[in-house]
C-alpha cells in the first residue's frame, strides 16, 4: 500500500476517504479467497451465522455460505429507522438504495438472538476492535441486540493501531485480516 495511514487526529471522514482509496489498490478477490479459508473453521463451529452481501469494493464473505449446512446462514437488510433486519439465507435478493444486495423486505424476519456468529463489514479495524464503516450506524445499533455469547468478527482489508471513536461505537472481535 502506497498511501500513508492517517493519524488519530484525522476525522472519521478522512479515514473513510483513505480506506476507500487504499482499497482500490488491493486484489479483493484474492483477499476474499484467503479470508474464506481463514474463516471456514469459525463458520463450521457456529450454528447460526450472519453474513453480508458485499459490494464489488468489499471483501466477500457470502461465498462462505455455500459449504455451510443450511439452515444456519442469514443476511441483514437495512430496514427503516437505521435498523438491521435479519433474514434466513438463501433467499431472494434485491438491490438496496445503498447498492447492497439484501433480502426482500417481504420475507420473514429472524430474531438476532438466534445468532452465535456475526461477520461485521468494515472499511478498517483497529487492534481494539473498533471499526469504521460508512457512517450509517446500522451495526452500532444492531450489535447491542445480540446475545452476550454471540461472537462478532470484524471483516476489513486493513488493521491499524487505533481509530477515532465516538461513545456510540460498538467494538467487534478481530478475526483474520487478509
C-alpha positions as CSV (number, residue, x, y, z in Angstrom):
1,X,0.0,0.0,0.0
2,X,1.4,3.3,-1.0
3,X,-0.9,5.7,0.8
4,X,0.2,7.0,4.2
5,X,-2.1,5.9,7.0
6,X,-4.0,8.8,8.6
7,X,-3.3,9.8,12.2
8,X,-5.7,9.6,15.1
9,X,-6.1,13.3,14.8
10,X,-7.8,12.8,11.4
11,X,-11.6,12.7,11.3
12,X,-13.6,9.6,10.6
13,X,-14.5,11.2,7.2
14,X,-10.8,11.5,6.4
15,X,-10.2,7.9,7.5
16,X,-13.1,6.7,5.3
17,X,-11.7,8.5,2.3
18,X,-8.3,6.9,2.9
19,X,-9.7,3.4,3.3
20,X,-11.8,3.7,0.2
21,X,-8.9,5.0,-1.9
22,X,-6.4,2.5,-0.5
23,X,-8.7,-0.4,-1.0
24,X,-8.6,0.3,-4.8
25,X,-5.0,-0.9,-4.8
26,X,-5.9,-4.3,-3.4
27,X,-6.7,-7.6,-5.1
28,X,-10.1,-8.1,-3.4
29,X,-10.9,-11.5,-5.0
30,X,-7.6,-12.9,-3.8
31,X,-8.0,-11.4,-0.3
32,X,-11.6,-12.7,-0.2
33,X,-10.4,-16.2,-1.0
34,X,-7.8,-16.0,1.8
35,X,-10.4,-14.8,4.1
36,X,-12.7,-17.7,3.3
37,X,-10.0,-20.1,4.1
38,X,-9.2,-18.4,7.4
39,X,-12.9,-18.0,8.5
40,X,-14.0,-21.5,7.5
41,X,-13.3,-23.0,10.9
42,X,-15.3,-20.2,12.6
43,X,-18.2,-20.8,10.4
44,X,-18.0,-24.6,10.9
45,X,-18.2,-24.1,14.7
46,X,-21.2,-21.8,14.5
47,X,-24.8,-22.9,14.2
48,X,-26.3,-19.5,13.1
49,X,-24.1,-17.1,11.2
50,X,-24.9,-13.6,10.0
51,X,-23.0,-13.0,6.7
52,X,-23.4,-9.9,4.5
53,X,-23.6,-9.4,0.7
54,X,-20.5,-7.4,-0.3
55,X,-20.4,-4.7,-2.8
56,X,-17.8,-5.0,-5.6
57,X,-15.4,-2.9,-3.4
58,X,-15.7,-5.0,-0.3
59,X,-14.3,-8.3,1.0
60,X,-16.8,-11.0,0.0
61,X,-18.0,-13.4,2.8
62,X,-21.2,-14.6,1.1
63,X,-19.3,-17.4,-0.6
64,X,-18.8,-18.9,2.9
65,X,-22.5,-19.9,2.9
66,X,-22.1,-22.4,0.1
67,X,-20.3,-25.2,2.1
68,X,-22.3,-24.4,5.2
69,X,-25.1,-26.6,6.3
70,X,-28.5,-25.0,5.9
71,X,-30.3,-23.6,7.7
72,X,-27.8,-21.6,9.6
73,X,-26.9,-18.6,7.4
74,X,-28.6,-15.2,7.5
75,X,-28.3,-11.9,5.7
76,X,-29.0,-8.4,7.0
77,X,-31.3,-5.8,5.4
78,X,-31.2,-2.1,6.0
79,X,-34.7,-1.5,7.4
80,X,-36.4,1.8,8.3
81,X,-35.1,3.8,11.2
82,X,-31.5,2.6,10.6
83,X,-32.3,-0.9,11.9
84,X,-30.8,-4.1,10.6
85,X,-33.4,-6.8,9.9
86,X,-32.2,-10.4,9.7
87,X,-33.4,-12.9,7.2
88,X,-32.6,-16.6,6.5
89,X,-30.3,-17.2,3.6
90,X,-30.6,-18.3,0.8
91,X,-33.4,-16.1,-0.2
92,X,-34.4,-13.7,-3.0
93,X,-32.3,-10.6,-3.0
94,X,-32.9,-7.0,-4.2
95,X,-30.5,-4.2,-4.8
96,X,-31.0,-1.6,-2.0
97,X,-30.7,2.1,-2.2
98,X,-27.2,1.8,-0.9
99,X,-26.1,-0.5,-3.7
100,X,-26.1,-3.6,-1.5
101,X,-27.8,-6.9,-2.3
102,X,-30.2,-7.7,0.5
103,X,-33.2,-9.8,1.3
104,X,-36.6,-8.6,0.1
105,X,-38.5,-6.7,2.8
106,X,-41.5,-9.0,2.5
107,X,-39.5,-12.0,3.7
108,X,-40.0,-13.1,7.3
109,X,-37.5,-11.7,9.8
110,X,-35.5,-13.7,12.3
111,X,-34.6,-12.6,15.8
112,X,-30.9,-11.6,16.2
113,X,-30.9,-13.6,19.4
114,X,-30.6,-16.8,17.3
115,X,-27.2,-15.8,16.0
116,X,-24.0,-17.1,17.5
117,X,-21.6,-15.6,15.0
118,X,-21.8,-12.3,13.2
119,X,-19.4,-11.2,10.4
120,X,-19.4,-7.4,10.5
121,X,-18.2,-5.5,7.4
122,X,-15.8,-2.5,7.9
123,X,-13.6,-0.3,5.9
124,X,-10.9,-0.5,8.5
125,X,-10.5,-2.0,12.0
126,X,-8.2,-1.2,14.9
127,X,-6.5,-3.5,17.3
128,X,-9.1,-2.9,20.0
129,X,-12.0,-4.0,17.7
130,X,-13.2,-0.5,16.8
131,X,-14.5,-0.4,13.2
132,X,-15.1,2.2,10.7
133,X,-17.9,1.6,8.3
134,X,-19.8,4.0,6.0
135,X,-21.3,6.1,8.9
136,X,-24.9,4.9,8.8
137,X,-24.7,3.4,12.3
138,X,-26.7,0.3,11.4
139,X,-24.3,-2.2,13.0
140,X,-23.7,0.1,16.1
141,X,-27.5,-0.1,16.7
142,X,-27.7,-3.8,15.9
143,X,-24.7,-5.3,17.9
144,X,-26.2,-4.5,21.3
145,X,-29.3,-6.6,20.4
146,X,-27.1,-9.8,20.2
147,X,-26.9,-12.4,22.9
148,X,-23.8,-11.8,25.2
149,X,-22.3,-15.1,24.0
150,X,-22.6,-14.2,20.3
151,X,-19.2,-13.9,18.7
152,X,-18.6,-10.9,16.4
153,X,-15.8,-10.8,13.8
154,X,-14.9,-7.5,12.0
155,X,-14.1,-8.1,8.3
156,X,-11.9,-5.4,6.8
157,X,-8.9,-5.2,4.5
158,X,-7.0,-3.0,6.9
159,X,-6.0,-3.3,10.5
160,X,-4.5,-0.2,12.2
161,X,-3.3,0.6,15.7
162,X,-6.1,3.0,16.6
163,X,-9.1,4.7,15.0
164,X,-11.0,7.7,16.2
165,X,-14.2,6.6,18.0
166,X,-17.4,8.1,19.4
167,X,-19.2,7.0,22.5
168,X,-21.9,5.0,20.5
169,X,-19.3,2.9,18.6
170,X,-19.6,-0.8,19.5
171,X,-16.3,-2.7,19.2
172,X,-16.2,-6.2,17.5
173,X,-13.9,-9.1,17.6
174,X,-10.8,-9.2,15.5
175,X,-10.7,-12.0,13.1
176,X,-8.2,-12.8,10.3
177,X,-7.2,-9.8,8.3
178,X,-6.2,-10.9,4.8
